[in-house]
């Protein structure tokens, strides 16, 4: 209409046409943005930050970028931007960000948490120091327990008392408490833990103490034991509450910082944080219950392994997460990852649900060195992300495990799809100068020795989670992931007589993938300490129903549909008079005599597996009731099946790689070009953007229908 009119000045025509063009462009972009919805999972490791994006149709995209230890949120944003740029997608398309974090763990490891005070019942401030009187090393006369997180002068007592039945014997002296709080703040305290005796039975005095502190200092960080861990055993409850108070301010700061960076970059989608139990929680809950994130980092891989076990024939899996600094081992049995209710972190006993794993200081960045006797050692010190292994060219001078792989030709001259060039000559020179010359060996011999020592350390960690717990590893498959997992997996399996290794797609990003398949999860617990002859099944059902109502309210707050929530009931049982118990699953049925008889049988079998014996004639006693509320999202179509190809796969190149004391011609495959049904024999190297898989001479690889590498 404008172009056909002679009465409109040309400048008006020019601007009108351009406005129309812009409206069309905006409409096209708007349509593209409405089509693409991307949920992101971010896992920060010691060396690399992994990002996984999943669309509503189940398509999966990956990105990997160096970590930024000085401020993890910078690396997180770098990884997210890298993924969005690769898809030419705007920030507005992100529908959610799931984060696995090591902030709380690092705070505890580095001992740089908040200046923490403890307020407890009069006469009990030294419980934190006395503990259980157990020795870290039974026969070491000089063994020392870790230094308490709360020095004695910051442990204060409150005038109050509740007995084990929940009866209030002494009401809280509120005015005296307010005076104590003011003194603590004047002493420079940054966080307060409240743990009164028997508050699991009646939290009235603890809630009054919290209200009094809020009146005195409204926004001050306070951790209350009846919120953090409403269970009996005052030492574990007190220690867990103190840990929460110690790491909470730093966790709050990080969550706030990350939320701010996301908002500043146009990502306003919800932020969720992985719990140690393998479930997700909102960033606000994570900032208040920070202790539940102490094992958040390794949890993502365990949940991803559980997901894989339920869509493939591999129901029994040993997981091996090998990154730059640590090696984490977990076990999936019958499609479920093991979860335990108690453990020890850096010498501190804790009680909260967490995925059952063991961790050692071994990874691609682990440094090789000679001890006082001249023996070759590997780890636990790590080169980390900065400066990293020598081959990274970032200033590292001490040889690491990755340098050994580079020298032996197992890792090519480039990483991250060619974006990161490796300095092979620098790695050779470092191993020669620091180790080979002093040992009188060749560089290749020392490099192979570094890998053997590192593998021996990892084998011991796997035995801790299997053989020492009555599990035969030969009946499982090994699932390696992390940036370095597939480099070592075949040799680890051979040492343990495991016949099958399953390398998942994008193993370097597998833990981040787990963040996206993890459910929203909340765990409730209440103490119910009864001899079996005194158990009231009606009271048990009442307590379970109360916990279900609490969990429903938490799920509703997080906008989880009630139809998607399932409940898992469990009980802690022991033989009467024992000091330890086992957690047994309860059918989702009202508990009666028949159901309890089944629980007793399950307990006896579990006790025999764990401790080698059972005493079926001895009476039982219940200790605690537990409830897990799991809000499972729909993952239909995720991890789709791949395109079927011919049985033969063509290598991209052939180069010499060092195996078993000599250089061998080795086929090099590009994993992105492999198709379902491809099969070939080793020696072979399979290169991926974020990880490399090493296949030994004689081993056979088959690509299954979901594009996993099955190594026999």
N, C-alpha and C positions, 0 to 999 in steps of 0.2 A: 504494500500500500504506500509506504514511504517513498520507495524508488519510483513509483509511477506518478507521484505528485510533483508538479513543477512549482508549487507555491511554497515549498518548505526549503529554507536556506540549507546550503550544503553542510555547514557545520552541525546543524541539528540532525540532518540525515546521518552524518558520520557517527555521532554519539548514539543515536537511536539504534543503528545497526549493530554497533559494538555492544550495547547493553543487551540486545537480543542474543548475540553470540555468547556473551557471558552467562546469561540465564540458561542457555542450552548446555554449556560446559558444567555449570553448577548442577543442573539436573542429572547429567550423565554421572558426575562424581558422586552425587547423592545416591543414585541407583546402585553404583558399585559398593559404596559404604554400607548400604542397607543389606546387600547380598552377603558380605563377608563379616562374620562374627568370629572372633578369635579369642580363645581362652589360653592364657600363658602360664607355664610352669617354669620357675627359675630356681636352679640349684647352684649355690656358690661353693666351689671347692677351694683347696689351698692354692691351686695353680690356675684353673680355668673356671669361668662362670658359664653354665649351660642353660640354654633357653629352649623350651619346646612350646610350639603353638598348635592347637587343635581347632579345626573349624567345626561348625555344626554338622557337617556331613561326615566327619570323622577323619578328614585328611590331616596328616601330621607334618609339621615343618620344624627344622632344627637350626640353631645358631650356637656358636661357641666363641667366647672372647676371653682374653686374659683377665684374671681376678684383680681387684684393686684393694689389697689388704688395709690400706690406710682409711678407706671409706668404701665398704662393700656396695653401698647403694649406687656408686658411680659405675662399677662394673655391671650391676643389674641393669641400669638404664642403657649402657653401651650395648649389652646383649639384646635388649628389647628393640632398640633402634635398628640394630643390624638385621634382626628378623623382619621387622616391619618394612625396612628399605628393600630387602630381598623380594618381598611380596608386593612392593609398591602400594602398601596399605597405610591408611591414616591412623593416627592414634585413637580416633573415635571408634575404630572397629574392635578394640580390645574390650571384651565383656567381663573379664576377670583376671586377676593375677594371683597365682598360688606360689608361695615362697617357702622353701626349706631353708632354715637359718642355723648358723653356728655361732651367733652372737652371744647367746647365754653360755654356751660351752667354752668359747674363747675367753669370756669374762672370768669364768672359774679357773681355767687353765693358767691364765696370765695373772690371776689374783689382782685385778684392777677394777673390782666392783665397788659398790657404794660402801661408805662407812656405815656399818649396820649395828643397831642396838637390839637387845632382846629384853622383853618384859615378860616375866614368868611368875609362877606362884611362889609365895614366900617360902624360902628354904630349899628351892630347887634350881637355883641359877647355875649350879655346877654340873647338872645333868649333861649339858652340852660337852663338857670336858671329860667327864667320867665315861660316858658312852656305855658300851657293853663290856668293857675291860678285855676285849679280844685283841690279840696281838697281830700286827700286819704280817710278821714273819715269826712263826712259832719258835724256831730255834735261834733266832738272832737276838742276842742280849742287848744289842745297841739299836734295835729297830725303833723308829719314832713315828708316832701318828702325825698326820698333817696338822699344821697350825690351825687353831680354831678361827673361823671367819669373824667371830665376835670376841674381842678381848674381854677379860673378866671385868674390867672397870666399866664396860658398857653393857654388862648383864645386870639388869635391875629387877627387883622383886616387887610384887603387888600384893597388897593385903586382900586376899580372897581365898576361897577354897570350895571345891566341889568334890564329892566322893564318886566312886566308880559306878554307883547307881544313877547318878545325875542329880542327887540331892544337893542343894546349895547349903553348905555348912557355914560359910562366911561370905557375906555380900561384899562386892567390890567397893573399896574406899576410893571414890571417884576423885575427890579433891587431892588426895595424896598422889594419885596417878597423874593428874594434870601437872602437879609440881615436878614429878619425875620427868615427864615429857619435856617440859621447859628446860630442865637441867641438861637433858640429853642433847637437845638442839643447840644449847649454848656450847656444848662440848664438840660441836661440829658433825653430829650424826646426820646422815642423809636418808636413812631408811630405818623403819622399825618393824621388828617381828614380835607378834604376840602369841604366846603359847602357854595356856593355863592347864593345870593338871585336870585330866578327865573331861576336857571340853568336848570330846567326841560324844559323851553321854548327855551333856547339857552345855550349850554354848552361850548361855545367858550372860555370864560375866565377861566373856570375850567380846560379845556384841556391845555391851555397855562400855568396855574399854575403848573399842573402836569409835563409838559415838563421842566419847569424851575427847579423844585425840582430834577428831574432826572439828570439834568446837574450838579447840586450841589452835590447831594448824590445819585449815580445811583441805588443802591439796597435797598434804605430805604423804609420801609413799608408805603404806602400812600393809603388812601381810598378816593375816589372821589364820591360825592353824585349823579352826573349824571350817574355814572356806577352802584352804589349800589341801588338807588331808584329815578328814574327820574319822580317824582310826585310832585304836588303842596302840600302845607302845610309845611312851612319851619321848624317848630319845629319837626314834626315827621321825616321829611327827614334828618334833622341835627342829631337828636338823633339816628336814625338807622345807619347813617354813622359813628358817634362816636363809637357806639357799635361795628361796624365792625373793626374799627381801634384799639379798646381796646382789642378784643379777637384774632385778626389776627396773631400777632407774635407767640402766644402760639400755635395756631392751626397749623401754618406753621411748627413749631418745631415738633409737635406731628406727623403730616403727614409725614414729612421727616424721623423722627425716626422710625415710623412703616414701611415705605417703605424700609428703610435700614435693619430692622430686617427680613422682608420678603425676601429681596434679599440675605442676609447672610445665610438664611436657604434654598436657592434654589428655592424660590417661586417668579418667575419673572412675574407672570400674572398681568394684570391691576388691580389697586386698585380704587374702586369707593366709594363715601361717600353719605349717605342718606341726602337729604335736608329736611327741616322742612315741605315742601309741599308734601312729600311722593314720590318724584322722586330722581333718582340717578344723581350724577355729578362726574366728574373725580377728582382725588385728587388734581390736579393743580388748578382747578376752586375752590374747597373747601378751598384751602389755601389762595385764594384772596378774595372770597366772604364768609368769615367765619360766618358772621351774619346769613346766610341762614341755618346754622347747629344748631342754638340755641335750636331748638326743634326736632333735629334729632333723639334723643333716642326713644321717644314714637311713632314716625312716622311709624316705621316698623310694629308694631302691628296693627295700623289702616289700612295700606295697605293690610296686611294679612287678616284682617277681611273683607275688601272690596272684595278681591279675593274669599274668602269663600262664601260670599253672592251671588256671581255670578255663583257658581257651585253647590249650594244647594238651597232648597226651602226657606231658611231663609233670606229674602231680607231686613228686617228691624232689625237691631242689635244694642244693647247697649254694648259697649266693656268695659271691666274692667281689666286693666293691673296692677296686684298687684305683686310687687317684694319685695326686701328686705327693700327699703327705701321709696318708693312712690306708690301712687295709681292714675293711669291715666284713665280718662273716655272720650270716644268718642262716636259718633253716626253715624251709617250707615243707610241712608234712601234710599229706592228703589235701593239698590245695590251700592250706592256711599257714600264715607266717606265725612263728612263735611270739607270744606276748607274755611278759612277766611283770609282776607287781612290785618288785624290789630289786635293788642292785647297789653297786658301789661306783661312784664317779670321783676320780681323783682322791680316793681314800675316804670319801664321805658317803655313808649309807643313805640311800634315798628310798622312798616308797611312793611311786606313782606308776601307772601303767606305761610300759615302754616296750618297743620291739626288742626281742631278746637277741642281742648281738654281742660279739667280742671284737675289740679294736686293738690293733697294734700299730706302731709307728713304722710303716713300710709303704713305699709308693714310688712313683717315677722320679720324685725329687729326693728320695732317701740317699744320703751321702755314704760313700764307701771310704773306709779308713782302716788303719792298722792299730791294734791295741798295743799295750805295753809289752806283750809277749811276741809281737810281730804277726799275729793272726789277723786275717781279713775279716772285717766286720761291716755290716750294712745297717744304717739307721741307728737309733730312731730319729737322729737329727735330719732335717730336710732343708733343701735349698729353697723350697716354697715357690711362690710366683716371682718374687724378687729376692736375689738376682736370678734364681732358677738354675737348672743344670748348665754346665759349661757350654754345651752345644747351642743354647738359646742366644748366646752372644750378648747377655745383659750384665756382664760383670762377674759371673760365677767363676770360681777358680778351683773348687773341689769337685772331683768326679762324682756323679750320681748314677742311679740305675738307668735313667734315660740315656746317659752318655754311653753306657755299656751296650745298650740296644743299637744305638747309632753306629758305634764302632764295629759291631758285628753285622751291620747291614740289615738288621731286622726292622729298623725304622728308616725310611728314605730320607732324602735331603730336605724334605719339606713337610710341614704340618698344616692343619686347618685348611685342607684343600689347596695347598700351595701358597697360602698367604703368609706363612711363617717359615723362613728359611733357617736350616740348621747348619751349624759349623762343625763338620765331621773332623776336620784337622785339629781344631781346638780340643775336641773331646778326646782324640787319640793322644795329644800332647799332655793333657791333664792326667790321664790314666798312666801314661808312661812315667811322667815325672813324679807323681805322688805315690804310685803303687808299684808298677811293673819293675822299675829300676831297683827299688828297694827289695823286691821279692825275688829278683833274678829270673823273671818270667817274661814271655812275650805279652804285648798289649792285648792280643786276642785271648790268650789263656787267662789273663786277669779279668778281662771283661766277662768271659764265660763264668769265671769263678764268682764274680759279683752277683750274677743272676742266680747261680746255685745257692749262694748264701741267702739271698733275698727270698728265694723259693722255700728254703728250709724254714725260715721264720714264718712264712705264710702257712705252710703245712701244719706247723704246731698250732697256729690259731684255728685252723679248720678242725683239728683233732679235739681242741677244747670244746667246740660246739657240737661235736658228733661222738667220737669214741668215749670221751669222758662223761657223756650223758646217756650212754647206752644205745647210741645210734650207729648203725653200720653204714659208713659213707659209700660203700660199694653198691648199695641199693638205691643210690641217688644219682642225679645228673648234676654237673657243675655248671652254674650260670655266672659267667664273668661279666662285669660291666665296669664303668668308670673309664677314664682315658687310657689306663694301662692294664686293665683286667685281662683283655684278650691276648696281650703279649705273653702272659705267664700261664694262662689257664691250662693248656695241654700238658705242660710239664707238671703242674700241680696235680692234675687228674691222674697222670701216670704214677706219681709218687704214692697216691692214695688208692690206687687200683680202681679208680672210677672210670667206667668204660665210655661214657658219653659226655661231651661238652656242648652246651647250647649257647651260642653267641647271639644275643638279640639284635634287632635292627638298631642302629645308632647307639651302640653300647656306651659311648662317651656321654650321651644325654639321657641315659636310662633312668637315673634318679629323678631328673626333672620331669620325665614322663610320668613317673609314679605320683608326682604331686597333682597331676591332672586326673588320675583315676582314683585318687584317695577320696573316701567319703567324708562328710562332716561327721564328727564323732565326739561324744561326751561320755565320760566314765563317772559313775556315782558309786559310793561305797558307804556302808554303815556297819558298825561293830555289832555282832550278835553272838556273844560268847556263851555257849551253852553245852553242857554234857548231853549226849544223845538222848538220855532218858528224860531230860528236862525241855526238850525242843517242843515248841508250839508251832505246828504247821500253819495255823491261822495267823499267828503273829509274823511268821516268815512271809506269808503272802501279802500281809498288810504292808510290811516294810518294802517289799519289792514294788508294790503298787505306788507307794509314796515316791520311791526313786524314779519310777516311770513318769509320774506327773512332773517332777522336777526336770527330767530330761526333755519331756515334751515342750515345756516352757522355753528351754534353751534352744531347741530346734525351731520353735515358732519365732523366737527373736531373730534367728539367722535366716528366716524365710525359707525353711525347708518344709516341703509338703509333707503332711502327716502320713499320707499313703506311702511315702518313700522311706519311712523310718521303720527299722526293725530293732528289736531288743534282744540282747544276749544276757542271760542270767548265769551267774557263777557263784560258787561258795568256796570259802577257804576252810579246809578240813584237815585235822591231824588226829593221830592216835592220842588218847587221853594222857596228859602229862608231858607230851613232847613240847619243844620250844620252837618248832618250825612247822609250817603247814604247806599244803599243796592246793592249788586252785583248780576246781573241777567244774565243768560246764553243767548247767541245770537245764533240762528240757523246758520249753516255754509252755509249761502246764502247771496248774496248782500243785504245790508240793504236798504229797501225802506219804503214807508209809511205804507204798510200792515204789514211788519215785525216789524216796530216800534210800531204799534198799539198793536201787540201781546206782545211786551216787556212791554208796559205800563200796560197791564192787569196782566202780571206776577208780575210786581213790586207791584201793588196794593194788590194782594193776599199775597205776601211775607211780605209787610208792615203790613197787618192786623194780620198775624200770629206772627210777631215779636213784634208788639207794641199794638195790640188789636184794631186798627182802620185803616180806609183808607179814602182818600179824592179824589175820582175819578174826581171831577170837577176842582181840583187845577192843574195848569200847572206843568210840570216836567222840570228838567234840567239834562243834562248829566255832569259827572265830569271827568271820566277817561275811557279809553278803555283798555281792558286786553286781552292777548293772552297766552294760555298755549300750548306748543308743547310737545307732549307725544310720545316717541318712545317705543312702546310696543314690548317686546320679545315674542317668541312663547312658550307658557306654556302647549301645548297639552300633555296630559298624566300625568301631575303633579297632586299630591294629588290623586293617583289612588284609585279605589274602592277596598274594602277589600274582603276577602274570606267569603262566607256566611256559617254560622254555625247553630247549633240547637238553639232553643229559650232559653234553659236553659244553665246557666254558672255555673261551679263549683268553689266555693271559695278555695283559697289555705289554709286558716286557719280561725278559729273563735276565736276572742279575745274580751275582754270587753273594751268598749269605753264609755265615759261619754257623755250622751245626756239629756237635759231637766231635770237636777238635779239628775240623777241617772246613775249607770253603767248598760249598756245593752250589751248582746251578739251581736256581730257585725261581719258580713262576710267580709273577707279581700280578694280582688281580685287582681290578677296580670294583669295589663292592656295589656301587650304585648301578653297575651294568649286569650284575648277576640276577638270574631269574629262578623262579621256583622250578625244581627238578634238576638244576645244574649239579654236576658232581665231578670231583677231581681229587687227585692224591697229592700228598706233600712230598718233598718240602715245598711250601707255598707261603706267600705273604699276601694278605687281603687288606688293602688300604681303604679306609673310610675317612670322611672329613674330620671326625673327632676321635678316631681310635684306629689301631692297627691290630690285626689278628695274625698270630704266628702259628703255622701248621707244620708240625715236625715231619721228618722223613718217614714214610709208611703210613701216616695218618690219612684218613679218608674224609672228605668234606662233602656233605649234601645240603642243598638249599631246600628247606621245607616250604610248605604252601604259604606260610606267613613270613617268608624270607629270613627266618632264623638260619644261622649256620649250624648244622648238626655235624660235629666232629667225632668220629669213632676212632 
